[in-house]
Amino acid sequence: MTINKKQEGTTLEIAVEGRLDTTTAPQLEAELKHSIDGITALTMDFANLEYISSAGLRVLLSVQKVMNKQGSMVVRHVNEMISEIFEVTGFVDILTIE
């Protein structure tokens, strides 16, 4: 998994490439914990995300809870497979997906 960050002021975009699973979720979680302090607008770009497991969903849920308190979070460029996972798990009702 590769994580690319772009920050402008209090806006942060995180692009995730590859697989977000049990092995890689801790890496994303650590990166987000380190990066979202003071952020009011977070965008997660999943254009190149191939797979997300329950461990990845847990990280998203955790960061969504933080962003609910300090701003907003949007998930963009979700492919068909990831979209289906979000629908089956009910994450479509939790996340803002564009």
Steps between C-alpha positions, in 0.01 A plus 500: 500500500614852419374813675534840335421816696423854383429768757398860445429683824233304688408289194660158459471250216616142555526278191523129576631253240503121515337288770367627831492186713613358834866543404479858371217652709731582796721702263204711381369535855838629624528741206151639560549538877820692431347715223144602592567719802358842409356377168146619427455340156630149426471334160579132458576422134444133421551519121782243522374297797458138390360343817381590850458254787321534834825635647496778240134571571582533870765764420248693288240485776752620756616798291139586409417529872791741551409706193135523612628702797748721318372536142400283208623193316427396142590174325553541125559285192372174645509210254211257455639230731575741787160662447334161537689435825385841631139415408501152656658624824279808530792740460306687232290637788806595709738648242456785254586334167541697178 
